[in-house]
Amino acid sequence: MKLRDHPLISPSWPPVWSQTTDRGTRTLTGEIGTLKYVLFFNALSVEILLVIEYGTHFVGRLIVESLLSAKE
């Protein structure tokens, strides 16, 4: 299954890709780049950070909507 098609992820797909430099913040949208890293803060995290390479590195954030209600 593709990540974008997963029912827990699809509401926040595609993420906005951001890059912060000394010249400001640059943002991109869409299914672009090559996935390099997936970051979780803990196993129950409702936020997933994705790092892609698109000429340089950009970070995108996915929210796992269904886990928000499961934590309550």
N, C-alpha and C positions, 0 to 999 in steps of 0.2 A: 504494500500500500504506500502510495506517495504521501509524504507529510502533509501536503496541502489538502489532501482528501480525507484525512483522519477527522472524525466527528468532534473530537475534543480540541482540535487545532484550527479547523477551517474558518471559524468566525474571525480570527485575527490574521488570516493569511491574505495576501503577502504582507510581511512586515515592512515598515519604513526603514530603510538602511541609512544609518548616520555615521558620519566621520567628523571628529572634532580636531581641528588643527590650530596653529597659532593665527591663522587667517580667518577663523570662524568655523561654523558648522556647515557641512555639505550633506544634503539628503538625496536619496534616490528611491525609486519605487519599482516594483515588479520582480519577476523571477529572473534574477541576474546573478552573475558571478559564480564562483566555485565555493562550496561549503568547506570551511577549514576547521571550525571548532563548534561544539555545542556545550554551553555552560549552564549548570544547575547550581543553586545555592544549597539545596538539600533534596532529599528524595521526595518530599512532599511539596516541592515548589510549584507555584502556579504560574511562574514566569520562567521562560526559557530564553536565554540569549544565544543568538547565532552569530558567528563571525564568518564573513565571506571575503573572498579576494576578488576584487573587480578593479584591476590595475593597482590598487592598494587595498587595505583592509577596511571593511565597514561592519557595523554591529546592527543587528535587528532584534526586536523583542517580540516574542509570542506570548500570549496569555492563554492558559488552559482554562477556559471558562467553567467547565463542569466541576473542576476541583474546588472552585470557590465555594460552591454550595455544599460540597462534601465535607469541608472543614468546619462548618457551623454546627 
